[in-house]
């Protein structure tokens, strides 16, 4: 997960066009967390990094998709306000984004 956070941070520091984030990108990260390939405890850091980046734009075909990904990034990056991020949390978001 640290590599994903590093890549996200580097993306924001380079000039150029926006980087687009869509539902399939988020589901890929969540699947890797749920399977144990990535440490789910680091998911809030990744979501926070992505959420705060100016160059990352959510690319969804409708407003509902944009709202859902924005909600995901906000909630997961703020476990102190919502809930501790666990594998069950990741699975629930996978189901919600499906």
Phi and psi in radians as a Rosetta constraint file:
Dihedral C 1 N 2 CA 2 C 2 CIRCULARHARMONIC -1.021 0.35
Dihedral N 2 CA 2 C 2 N 3 CIRCULARHARMONIC -0.615 0.35
Dihedral C 2 N 3 CA 3 C 3 CIRCULARHARMONIC -1.116 0.35
Dihedral N 3 CA 3 C 3 N 4 CIRCULARHARMONIC -0.708 0.35
Dihedral C 3 N 4 CA 4 C 4 CIRCULARHARMONIC -1.139 0.35
Dihedral N 4 CA 4 C 4 N 5 CIRCULARHARMONIC -0.689 0.35
Dihedral C 4 N 5 CA 5 C 5 CIRCULARHARMONIC -1.143 0.35
Dihedral N 5 CA 5 C 5 N 6 CIRCULARHARMONIC -0.748 0.35
Dihedral C 5 N 6 CA 6 C 6 CIRCULARHARMONIC -1.084 0.35
Dihedral N 6 CA 6 C 6 N 7 CIRCULARHARMONIC -0.810 0.35
Dihedral C 6 N 7 CA 7 C 7 CIRCULARHARMONIC -1.064 0.35
Dihedral N 7 CA 7 C 7 N 8 CIRCULARHARMONIC -0.746 0.35
Dihedral C 7 N 8 CA 8 C 8 CIRCULARHARMONIC -1.066 0.35
Dihedral N 8 CA 8 C 8 N 9 CIRCULARHARMONIC -0.785 0.35
Dihedral C 8 N 9 CA 9 C 9 CIRCULARHARMONIC -1.124 0.35
Dihedral N 9 CA 9 C 9 N 10 CIRCULARHARMONIC -0.707 0.35
Dihedral C 9 N 10 CA 10 C 10 CIRCULARHARMONIC -1.130 0.35
Dihedral N 10 CA 10 C 10 N 11 CIRCULARHARMONIC -0.669 0.35
Dihedral C 10 N 11 CA 11 C 11 CIRCULARHARMONIC -1.016 0.35
Dihedral N 11 CA 11 C 11 N 12 CIRCULARHARMONIC -0.692 0.35
Dihedral C 11 N 12 CA 12 C 12 CIRCULARHARMONIC -1.289 0.35
Dihedral N 12 CA 12 C 12 N 13 CIRCULARHARMONIC -0.392 0.35
Dihedral C 12 N 13 CA 13 C 13 CIRCULARHARMONIC -1.531 0.35
Dihedral N 13 CA 13 C 13 N 14 CIRCULARHARMONIC -0.201 0.35
Dihedral C 13 N 14 CA 14 C 14 CIRCULARHARMONIC -1.684 0.35
Dihedral N 14 CA 14 C 14 N 15 CIRCULARHARMONIC 2.469 0.35
Dihedral C 14 N 15 CA 15 C 15 CIRCULARHARMONIC -1.258 0.35
Dihedral N 15 CA 15 C 15 N 16 CIRCULARHARMONIC 2.751 0.35
Dihedral C 15 N 16 CA 16 C 16 CIRCULARHARMONIC 2.473 0.35
Dihedral N 16 CA 16 C 16 N 17 CIRCULARHARMONIC -3.003 0.35
Dihedral C 16 N 17 CA 17 C 17 CIRCULARHARMONIC -1.247 0.35
Dihedral N 17 CA 17 C 17 N 18 CIRCULARHARMONIC 2.902 0.35
Dihedral C 17 N 18 CA 18 C 18 CIRCULARHARMONIC -1.103 0.35
Dihedral N 18 CA 18 C 18 N 19 CIRCULARHARMONIC 2.753 0.35
Dihedral C 18 N 19 CA 19 C 19 CIRCULARHARMONIC -1.841 0.35
Dihedral N 19 CA 19 C 19 N 20 CIRCULARHARMONIC 2.323 0.35
Dihedral C 19 N 20 CA 20 C 20 CIRCULARHARMONIC -1.756 0.35
Dihedral N 20 CA 20 C 20 N 21 CIRCULARHARMONIC 2.421 0.35
Dihedral C 20 N 21 CA 21 C 21 CIRCULARHARMONIC -2.060 0.35
Dihedral N 21 CA 21 C 21 N 22 CIRCULARHARMONIC 2.269 0.35
Dihedral C 21 N 22 CA 22 C 22 CIRCULARHARMONIC -2.270 0.35
Dihedral N 22 CA 22 C 22 N 23 CIRCULARHARMONIC 3.118 0.35
Dihedral C 22 N 23 CA 23 C 23 CIRCULARHARMONIC -1.001 0.35
Dihedral N 23 CA 23 C 23 N 24 CIRCULARHARMONIC -0.686 0.35
Dihedral C 23 N 24 CA 24 C 24 CIRCULARHARMONIC -1.150 0.35
Dihedral N 24 CA 24 C 24 N 25 CIRCULARHARMONIC -0.606 0.35
Dihedral C 24 N 25 CA 25 C 25 CIRCULARHARMONIC -1.089 0.35
Dihedral N 25 CA 25 C 25 N 26 CIRCULARHARMONIC -0.829 0.35
Dihedral C 25 N 26 CA 26 C 26 CIRCULARHARMONIC -1.157 0.35
Dihedral N 26 CA 26 C 26 N 27 CIRCULARHARMONIC -0.743 0.35
Dihedral C 26 N 27 CA 27 C 27 CIRCULARHARMONIC -1.087 0.35
Dihedral N 27 CA 27 C 27 N 28 CIRCULARHARMONIC -0.621 0.35
Dihedral C 27 N 28 CA 28 C 28 CIRCULARHARMONIC -1.084 0.35
Dihedral N 28 CA 28 C 28 N 29 CIRCULARHARMONIC -0.776 0.35
Dihedral C 28 N 29 CA 29 C 29 CIRCULARHARMONIC -1.127 0.35
Dihedral N 29 CA 29 C 29 N 30 CIRCULARHARMONIC -0.765 0.35
Dihedral C 29 N 30 CA 30 C 30 CIRCULARHARMONIC -1.097 0.35
Dihedral N 30 CA 30 C 30 N 31 CIRCULARHARMONIC -0.732 0.35
Dihedral C 30 N 31 CA 31 C 31 CIRCULARHARMONIC -1.053 0.35
Dihedral N 31 CA 31 C 31 N 32 CIRCULARHARMONIC -0.714 0.35
Dihedral C 31 N 32 CA 32 C 32 CIRCULARHARMONIC -1.174 0.35
Dihedral N 32 CA 32 C 32 N 33 CIRCULARHARMONIC -0.576 0.35
Dihedral C 32 N 33 CA 33 C 33 CIRCULARHARMONIC -1.234 0.35
Dihedral N 33 CA 33 C 33 N 34 CIRCULARHARMONIC -0.786 0.35
Dihedral C 33 N 34 CA 34 C 34 CIRCULARHARMONIC -1.131 0.35
Dihedral N 34 CA 34 C 34 N 35 CIRCULARHARMONIC -0.649 0.35
Dihedral C 34 N 35 CA 35 C 35 CIRCULARHARMONIC -1.340 0.35
Dihedral N 35 CA 35 C 35 N 36 CIRCULARHARMONIC -0.244 0.35
Dihedral C 35 N 36 CA 36 C 36 CIRCULARHARMONIC 1.646 0.35
Dihedral N 36 CA 36 C 36 N 37 CIRCULARHARMONIC -0.019 0.35
Dihedral C 36 N 37 CA 37 C 37 CIRCULARHARMONIC -1.164 0.35
Dihedral N 37 CA 37 C 37 N 38 CIRCULARHARMONIC -0.616 0.35
Dihedral C 37 N 38 CA 38 C 38 CIRCULARHARMONIC -2.030 0.35
Dihedral N 38 CA 38 C 38 N 39 CIRCULARHARMONIC 2.644 0.35
Dihedral C 38 N 39 CA 39 C 39 CIRCULARHARMONIC -1.368 0.35
Dihedral N 39 CA 39 C 39 N 40 CIRCULARHARMONIC 1.960 0.35
Dihedral C 39 N 40 CA 40 C 40 CIRCULARHARMONIC -1.071 0.35
Dihedral N 40 CA 40 C 40 N 41 CIRCULARHARMONIC -0.428 0.35
Dihedral C 40 N 41 CA 41 C 41 CIRCULARHARMONIC -1.144 0.35
Dihedral N 41 CA 41 C 41 N 42 CIRCULARHARMONIC -0.364 0.35
Dihedral C 41 N 42 CA 42 C 42 CIRCULARHARMONIC -1.638 0.35
Dihedral N 42 CA 42 C 42 N 43 CIRCULARHARMONIC -0.052 0.35
Dihedral C 42 N 43 CA 43 C 43 CIRCULARHARMONIC -1.021 0.35
Dihedral N 43 CA 43 C 43 N 44 CIRCULARHARMONIC -0.702 0.35
Dihedral C 43 N 44 CA 44 C 44 CIRCULARHARMONIC -1.045 0.35
Dihedral N 44 CA 44 C 44 N 45 CIRCULARHARMONIC -0.655 0.35
Dihedral C 44 N 45 CA 45 C 45 CIRCULARHARMONIC -1.132 0.35
Dihedral N 45 CA 45 C 45 N 46 CIRCULARHARMONIC -0.752 0.35
Dihedral C 45 N 46 CA 46 C 46 CIRCULARHARMONIC -1.124 0.35
Dihedral N 46 CA 46 C 46 N 47 CIRCULARHARMONIC -0.836 0.35
Dihedral C 46 N 47 CA 47 C 47 CIRCULARHARMONIC -1.065 0.35
Dihedral N 47 CA 47 C 47 N 48 CIRCULARHARMONIC -0.689 0.35
Dihedral C 47 N 48 CA 48 C 48 CIRCULARHARMONIC -1.131 0.35
Dihedral N 48 CA 48 C 48 N 49 CIRCULARHARMONIC -0.755 0.35
Dihedral C 48 N 49 CA 49 C 49 CIRCULARHARMONIC -1.080 0.35
Dihedral N 49 CA 49 C 49 N 50 CIRCULARHARMONIC -0.807 0.35
Dihedral C 49 N 50 CA 50 C 50 CIRCULARHARMONIC -1.147 0.35
Dihedral N 50 CA 50 C 50 N 51 CIRCULARHARMONIC -0.735 0.35
Dihedral C 50 N 51 CA 51 C 51 CIRCULARHARMONIC -1.107 0.35
Dihedral N 51 CA 51 C 51 N 52 CIRCULARHARMONIC -0.585 0.35
Dihedral C 51 N 52 CA 52 C 52 CIRCULARHARMONIC -1.572 0.35
Dihedral N 52 CA 52 C 52 N 53 CIRCULARHARMONIC -0.109 0.35
Dihedral C 52 N 53 CA 53 C 53 CIRCULARHARMONIC -1.383 0.35
Dihedral N 53 CA 53 C 53 N 54 CIRCULARHARMONIC 2.323 0.35
Dihedral C 53 N 54 CA 54 C 54 CIRCULARHARMONIC -1.303 0.35
Dihedral N 54 CA 54 C 54 N 55 CIRCULARHARMONIC -0.506 0.35
Dihedral C 54 N 55 CA 55 C 55 CIRCULARHARMONIC -1.512 0.35
Dihedral N 55 CA 55 C 55 N 56 CIRCULARHARMONIC -0.171 0.35
Dihedral C 55 N 56 CA 56 C 56 CIRCULARHARMONIC -1.613 0.35
Dihedral N 56 CA 56 C 56 N 57 CIRCULARHARMONIC 2.205 0.35
Dihedral C 56 N 57 CA 57 C 57 CIRCULARHARMONIC -2.091 0.35
Dihedral N 57 CA 57 C 57 N 58 CIRCULARHARMONIC 2.482 0.35
Dihedral C 57 N 58 CA 58 C 58 CIRCULARHARMONIC -1.407 0.35
Dihedral N 58 CA 58 C 58 N 59 CIRCULARHARMONIC 2.229 0.35
Dihedral C 58 N 59 CA 59 C 59 CIRCULARHARMONIC -2.004 0.35
Dihedral N 59 CA 59 C 59 N 60 CIRCULARHARMONIC 1.608 0.35
Dihedral C 59 N 60 CA 60 C 60 CIRCULARHARMONIC -2.271 0.35
Dihedral N 60 CA 60 C 60 N 61 CIRCULARHARMONIC 2.595 0.35
Dihedral C 60 N 61 CA 61 C 61 CIRCULARHARMONIC -1.239 0.35
Dihedral N 61 CA 61 C 61 N 62 CIRCULARHARMONIC -0.282 0.35
Dihedral C 61 N 62 CA 62 C 62 CIRCULARHARMONIC -2.466 0.35
Dihedral N 62 CA 62 C 62 N 63 CIRCULARHARMONIC 2.869 0.35
Dihedral C 62 N 63 CA 63 C 63 CIRCULARHARMONIC -1.103 0.35
Dihedral N 63 CA 63 C 63 N 64 CIRCULARHARMONIC -0.600 0.35
Dihedral C 63 N 64 CA 64 C 64 CIRCULARHARMONIC -1.052 0.35
Dihedral N 64 CA 64 C 64 N 65 CIRCULARHARMONIC -0.745 0.35
Dihedral C 64 N 65 CA 65 C 65 CIRCULARHARMONIC -1.123 0.35
Dihedral N 65 CA 65 C 65 N 66 CIRCULARHARMONIC -0.714 0.35
Dihedral C 65 N 66 CA 66 C 66 CIRCULARHARMONIC -1.099 0.35
Dihedral N 66 CA 66 C 66 N 67 CIRCULARHARMONIC -0.810 0.35
Dihedral C 66 N 67 CA 67 C 67 CIRCULARHARMONIC -1.078 0.35
Dihedral N 67 CA 67 C 67 N 68 CIRCULARHARMONIC -0.718 0.35
Dihedral C 67 N 68 CA 68 C 68 CIRCULARHARMONIC -1.128 0.35
Dihedral N 68 CA 68 C 68 N 69 CIRCULARHARMONIC -0.794 0.35
Dihedral C 68 N 69 CA 69 C 69 CIRCULARHARMONIC -1.196 0.35
Dihedral N 69 CA 69 C 69 N 70 CIRCULARHARMONIC -0.637 0.35
Dihedral C 69 N 70 CA 70 C 70 CIRCULARHARMONIC -1.101 0.35
Dihedral N 70 CA 70 C 70 N 71 CIRCULARHARMONIC -0.745 0.35
Dihedral C 70 N 71 CA 71 C 71 CIRCULARHARMONIC -1.095 0.35
Dihedral N 71 CA 71 C 71 N 72 CIRCULARHARMONIC -0.784 0.35
Dihedral C 71 N 72 CA 72 C 72 CIRCULARHARMONIC -0.986 0.35
Dihedral N 72 CA 72 C 72 N 73 CIRCULARHARMONIC -0.900 0.35
Dihedral C 72 N 73 CA 73 C 73 CIRCULARHARMONIC -1.060 0.35
Dihedral N 73 CA 73 C 73 N 74 CIRCULARHARMONIC -0.726 0.35
Dihedral C 73 N 74 CA 74 C 74 CIRCULARHARMONIC -1.169 0.35
Dihedral N 74 CA 74 C 74 N 75 CIRCULARHARMONIC -0.882 0.35
Dihedral C 74 N 75 CA 75 C 75 CIRCULARHARMONIC -1.145 0.35
Dihedral N 75 CA 75 C 75 N 76 CIRCULARHARMONIC -0.800 0.35
Dihedral C 75 N 76 CA 76 C 76 CIRCULARHARMONIC -1.223 0.35
Dihedral N 76 CA 76 C 76 N 77 CIRCULARHARMONIC -0.558 0.35
Dihedral C 76 N 77 CA 77 C 77 CIRCULARHARMONIC -1.389 0.35
Dihedral N 77 CA 77 C 77 N 78 CIRCULARHARMONIC -0.089 0.35
Dihedral C 77 N 78 CA 78 C 78 CIRCULARHARMONIC -2.234 0.35
Dihedral N 78 CA 78 C 78 N 79 CIRCULARHARMONIC 1.042 0.35
Dihedral C 78 N 79 CA 79 C 79 CIRCULARHARMONIC -1.079 0.35
Dihedral N 79 CA 79 C 79 N 80 CIRCULARHARMONIC -0.416 0.35
Dihedral C 79 N 80 CA 80 C 80 CIRCULARHARMONIC -1.192 0.35
Dihedral N 80 CA 80 C 80 N 81 CIRCULARHARMONIC -0.384 0.35
Dihedral C 80 N 81 CA 81 C 81 CIRCULARHARMONIC -1.675 0.35
Dihedral N 81 CA 81 C 81 N 82 CIRCULARHARMONIC -0.448 0.35
Dihedral C 81 N 82 CA 82 C 82 CIRCULARHARMONIC -2.029 0.35
Dihedral N 82 CA 82 C 82 N 83 CIRCULARHARMONIC -1.452 0.35
Dihedral C 82 N 83 CA 83 C 83 CIRCULARHARMONIC -2.729 0.35
Dihedral N 83 CA 83 C 83 N 84 CIRCULARHARMONIC 2.733 0.35
Dihedral C 83 N 84 CA 84 C 84 CIRCULARHARMONIC -1.061 0.35
Dihedral N 84 CA 84 C 84 N 85 CIRCULARHARMONIC 2.374 0.35
Dihedral C 84 N 85 CA 85 C 85 CIRCULARHARMONIC -1.477 0.35
Dihedral N 85 CA 85 C 85 N 86 CIRCULARHARMONIC 2.104 0.35
Dihedral C 85 N 86 CA 86 C 86 CIRCULARHARMONIC -2.249 0.35
Dihedral N 86 CA 86 C 86 N 87 CIRCULARHARMONIC 3.109 0.35
Dihedral C 86 N 87 CA 87 C 87 CIRCULARHARMONIC -1.043 0.35
Dihedral N 87 CA 87 C 87 N 88 CIRCULARHARMONIC -0.676 0.35
Dihedral C 87 N 88 CA 88 C 88 CIRCULARHARMONIC -1.099 0.35
Dihedral N 88 CA 88 C 88 N 89 CIRCULARHARMONIC -0.673 0.35
Dihedral C 88 N 89 CA 89 C 89 CIRCULARHARMONIC -1.091 0.35
Dihedral N 89 CA 89 C 89 N 90 CIRCULARHARMONIC -0.793 0.35
Dihedral C 89 N 90 CA 90 C 90 CIRCULARHARMONIC -1.052 0.35
Dihedral N 90 CA 90 C 90 N 91 CIRCULARHARMONIC -0.741 0.35
Dihedral C 90 N 91 CA 91 C 91 CIRCULARHARMONIC -1.153 0.35
Dihedral N 91 CA 91 C 91 N 92 CIRCULARHARMONIC -0.688 0.35
Dihedral C 91 N 92 CA 92 C 92 CIRCULARHARMONIC -1.110 0.35
Dihedral N 92 CA 92 C 92 N 93 CIRCULARHARMONIC -0.731 0.35
Dihedral C 92 N 93 CA 93 C 93 CIRCULARHARMONIC -1.176 0.35
Dihedral N 93 CA 93 C 93 N 94 CIRCULARHARMONIC -0.636 0.35
Dihedral C 93 N 94 CA 94 C 94 CIRCULARHARMONIC -1.015 0.35
Dihedral N 94 CA 94 C 94 N 95 CIRCULARHARMONIC -0.807 0.35
Dihedral C 94 N 95 CA 95 C 95 CIRCULARHARMONIC -1.113 0.35
Dihedral N 95 CA 95 C 95 N 96 CIRCULARHARMONIC -0.696 0.35
Dihedral C 95 N 96 CA 96 C 96 CIRCULARHARMONIC -1.159 0.35
Dihedral N 96 CA 96 C 96 N 97 CIRCULARHARMONIC -0.671 0.35
Dihedral C 96 N 97 CA 97 C 97 CIRCULARHARMONIC -1.416 0.35
Dihedral N 97 CA 97 C 97 N 98 CIRCULARHARMONIC -0.197 0.35
